[in-house]
Amino acid sequence: MSVDPRSLQIQIYPADVLRKKAEPIDKVTDEVREVAARMIELMRGAKGIGLAAPQVGLSWRMFVVEIDPESKRAKGKSDGPLLATSGPEVYINPRFSNAVPSVEPGEEGCLSIPGVYGDVLRPPTITITAVGLDGKEFTRTGTGLLARCWQHENDHLDGVLILDRMIASHRVRNRLAVKDLEQGR
Ligand code: ZN
C-alpha cells in the first residue's frame, strides 16, 4: 500500500469509505507518520478537534485529536481524568475500557457531515489504550469533551456516524440537511 499524504482530503457524507469498518495498522511506518501529519494539517485547516483516517479516505484504525490544553485537568485534581490534549495527539488501534456506567448528552458535529449538529449520548468518562507514533502503547483516562471526541472518532473506525447516534428529535431537525448531502446539493 502506498499513499501520497498530500493527496488526502476530507471525505464528505455519503462517501462509501465513511461506512466501512477500518483495518488495524500492523506497524507504525514512515507512511503512517506522514498520513498522521497530513490528518493533523487537515483537522486544523477545518478548525476541527478530531479527525479519523476513514474521513480522509483510508480504512485504517487511526485518529488524531487536538483539544486546547488550557485547562488540562479538572480543577483541584492533579491526577484526575484529562480534559484536553497536549497538542495534536495520534491514536492507533485504539480500544476503550472503564467507561462510566452512565451517559450524558452533548452536541456533536462532524467534519464529514457539514451543517449537521445534534446531541449524542455517551459515557462522560472513559479510558483509552492506543499505540502512538513512536510505536508504543499508552493508556489515558479522559472526561468531558476529550472523552466525547475519542468516542466520536473511534465510531468512525467502525463506520458509525453521529447520524446513527443522534437523539431522535435532533435527527428529525437535521433531516433536510442530511438529504441535501445525500443528493449532493
Ligand atoms: Zn466525525
Residues whose N, C-alpha, C, O or C-beta is under 5 A from the ligand:
A	BS01	ZN	G109 C110 L111
